[in-house]
Amino acid sequence: MRWISEPSEERPRVWQSLLAKVKRTIKEQPLRKLQTIGGRQLEFLYANEMVGDDKIELKAGVAFCFRRYHELIQDLVRGAWVRFVRGLRENQPLLGQTVDLDEFMFGSERADLSAARPVLFDFQEGRCFYCEGALQSRVEVDHFVPWSFYPVDLGHNFVLAHASCNAAKKDRLAAYKHLHRWCDRNVEQGTELGAAFDEVGVLHDLQASWRVTSWAYGQAAAAGVHVWTMGAKSVPLDRRWLGLQGMRL
């Protein structure tokens, strides 16, 4: 879903087709099954016969209960999903051993990343990771694979950048030249970087970062998504990304 979350001039028909498909899926899957308990079709939220229409009408009191008990309902639903996903063994290699599954699935509060700033500054020799200009004021820690794709703070995914470069990148994947630099850094300095993160209490899992990055770029390549290069410019993902060390799917 995330890979074409915004329509582009290059893919308007694909975008409209995706919206239609998602709409059909929501109508045919969760809405029809949400009130199925133990194989029985119940109607405690809304009338099932309304699911085929373009809207549903909640029964009296349902909206109030959602508002009043939303924290309890949220915890119950999250717990059920976590138990289900944890039972799928093939998910563990991607998640890594140190990643909290609840945080991975549902995100967590954005942490204060200031502890990582001096570490990254030293390893990048005071240069912006993206434009390579000198870092002075308005410096920010950026998630190389955007937080919106992988909402967990892992140190090897961090880079230090000018606030302007970070703002221009937004929540997009970075182009081949940036990925090349990220891979080289973690291949050559990954162990030292991890030790430095340990000293300041920054969570890290290099293997998980490799797997997540490989997965993210693989999905982007399959969807034909353009990646960010600099400023407002985006380009197709260079096919050479698969040859970079660490990017083995």
N, C-alpha and C positions, 0 to 999 in steps of 0.2 A: 504493500500500500504506500509506504513512505516514498518510494523511488520516483513517483510521478505525482506527488501530492499537489503540485501547482501546474496548471496547464501551460504549455509552451507553444510557440509559433510552429515548431517543427512537428509537434505531435497532437494537434487538436482533436483529430478523430479518435486517436487511441485514448485520449483523456475522456472524451464523451462516452466511448465504449466502456471504459472502466467504471465510470459513474453508474451507468445503466446496469452493469453486471453486479456491482456492489449493492445497488438498490434491490435487485432481484434476490440476491443472496440473503439480505437482511429480512425480506418479506417471507422467503421460503424456509429459512433455517431457524434463527433464534426466536423470532416472534411466534412461530408455530410450535416450537419445542419448549419454550420457556415455562409453560404451564403444564408440562407433562411430568408428572411425579409418579414414579413406580409403575410406569406404563399406562397410567390413567390420565386422560385429558381433563384438566380442571379449568375453571374460569374465575380465579381469584384476583386477577389484575385487570383483565379486559375480556370482552366477548370474542371468542375464537373466530366467529364468522366474519368479524371486521378486519381480520388480518389481510384478506385479499384486496382490500381497498387501499387508497393512498394514505390513510391515516387510521389510528386506533384511538379509542376513547377510554381512558382509565376509569375504573369503577369508583364510586364515591368513597373517599377516604384514603385511596391509594397514594395519591400525590402527597397528602399530609404525612402519611406513614413513611414515605420515602424521605421526606425532609426531616422528620422527627428522629428517625432511626437510621439515617444514612450511614453513620459510622459503623454500626453493628452489621448492617447489610453488606457494606463494603468489605469488612473483615471476613465475613462468612464466604463471600464470593471469591475474594482473593485467596483465602485458605484452600478452597476447593480447587481452584486453578493451579496453585502451587503444588498441591499433592498430585494432581494429574500430570503436570509437566515433569515433576521430579521422577515419576515412574517411567518416563521414556528415556532409556539409557543413552540413546543416540544424542540427546541434548547435552550431556555432561561435557564432552570435549569442547564444545563451543562456549559453555558457560565458564569453564575453569574452576579450579578448586576453591579459590578464595572469594568468588563472587556470590553475594547474597541473592538467592533466586527470586525472592520477593522484590528486591530492588531492581533486578534485571527485567522482570516482567512489567512492573508497575512504576518504575522510576523511584527516585528518592529526592529529598530536598537538595537543592544545589549547595554543595559544600563550599566552605571558604578555602580557596586554592592558593592562598598567599604563601603557605609553607613551601610549595613547589617552585615559586618564582625564583628565589636565589639559586636553587639547584639548576634549573633550566638556563638561567642567565649565564652561569659558569660554563655549562656544557655547550651552549651556543655561542660562547665567547662574546657575549653582549650584542649579538646580532639578531634581528627579526628572522624567525624561521622562514617566512614567506618571501619578503622582499630583500632580505639580507642587509637592510640598512641598520645603522647603529640604533640601539635601544636606549631611549632617554626617559622622557616622561610619557604618561599614558600607555603603560605596558600591561598586557593582559595574558593570562594563561588560557590557551585555546584547546578544546578537545579536537584532536586531529580528525578522528572519526566522530562526527558531531554527536552531542548529547542527545539530540532528538532521535538518533538511530540506535544509540547504545547508552542508556541513562545510568551509567555506573562510572565513578571516578577512579580510573586506573592510571598510575603515574606514567607508564610508557606511552600512553595515548596523548599525553600533554605536550604542547609546544608553547614557546613564548613568542608573542607577536605584538606588533604595534596595534593599538586599539583600532586604528583605521583599517588595517589589514584584516583584523578579526571581524570587524563590522561588515566589510565587503564580502568576506567568505560566507557569512551568515551560517546557515545550517546545511551547507553543501559539502560534498566530498571534494577534496583537492585534486588538482591535475597530476599527471604522471611525474612531472619534474619535482613536485613537492613530495609525492609518495616515494619517489626514488631517494630523496634526502632523508625521509623518515625511516625508510628501511635501512639505509646505510648507517644511520645513527644507532638504531637499535641492534643491528648486527655487530657493529664495532664497539659500542659503548653500553649495550644493554645491561650487562652485569654490573659495571661501575655505577650506572645510573640507578639501578635497583638498590645498591648499597647506600647511595646518597639519599634516596627516598626513605630508606629505613631509618636513617639518622634523624630525619625531620618528621617521621610518622606519617608518610604518604603511602597509601595502599597501592600495591602494584602486583601485576601478574603478567609477565612478558608473554608467556605462551598464550594466555587468553587474549591479549592484545593482538598478537599475530593472527589468531584464528578469526577474531571479530573483524579485523581489517580485511583479511582475505575474503571473508563472507560478504562484507559490505561492498567491496569493489566487484566481486563476482555478480552480485545482484544488480549493481549499477550497469555493468557490461551487458548483462542479459536484457535489461530494460532499455538500453540505448540512451541512458541518461547522460546529459552533459555535465562536466565537472568544472569546478572553479579554478581559474588560473591566476588572475590578478584584477583588481579593480572590479568593474562590472562585467568583465569578460568571462565567458564559459566556452568550453571546447568539448568535442567528443573525447571519450576516454581512449588514450593511446593503448593499442593492443599489447604493447611491450610490457605492460604492467605485470602480466603473468610470469614474465621471466625474471622479475626482481626476487632477490633472495628473501625468503620468508613468505612470499605470496604463492604458496602451493596449496591448491584447493583439494 
